[in-house]
Amino acid sequence: MTSPHQDGQPDADPAAGVPGPPLPRLDGRWTARVARSHGTDLDLVHGWMQSPHIDAFWHQAWPKDRWQEEIAGHLAGDAILPVLVALDGEQFAYVEVYRVLRDRLGEHYPHRPHDLGVHIAIGDRDRTGQGLGRALLRALADGLLAVDPDCTRVVAEPDVTNGPSLRAFAAAGFREAGEVVFPDKKAALVVRARTDADMVAADRV
């Protein structure tokens, strides 16, 4: 709900003028492209989401038609950008880049309009535990801050029980800023800020 100005006019929508999340600008061994909601992209994402190491924290081992609707919905909106990231040309991870102000996380800390968040799922479990996750997280944060000069924070909300993920975020330069509680999980708010002055603390609600 918007609040009125003294002249009786409502405040401007804080989301007005804020574009959808951008494709991160990656370099070196990493490449990123927007995921498609059909064909081999859909097959890949759907297959990865059935993997126990991903389903344990994503809880989205859905049928393929539901994943088709999910990705198509993201592509049609301005809240989440579905992305496939490759390492040395081989598909490596599914990433969702999102605008915090259009996400449930926005209710849990004093976000800025251009804050960006990331969800990440490394497809092949055999490629976890090798330092590649932390390298990707660092590349994603650097790439998002580079491509969106108005963004001063890249954030994430890994489950507090997901030790490997928390360690990877820390190694990638993200700093813990408190905890947030969602209906389905307790999460750590982790923040990669452009400068120390851009750090923020969770409201712990």
Helices and strands as residue ranges (DSSP letters): E 30-34, H 39-49, H 52-58, H 64-76, E 80-87, E 90-99, G 100-102, G 104-107, E 116-122, G 125-127, H 132-147, E 153-156, H 163-171, E 175-182, E 185-193, G 196-198
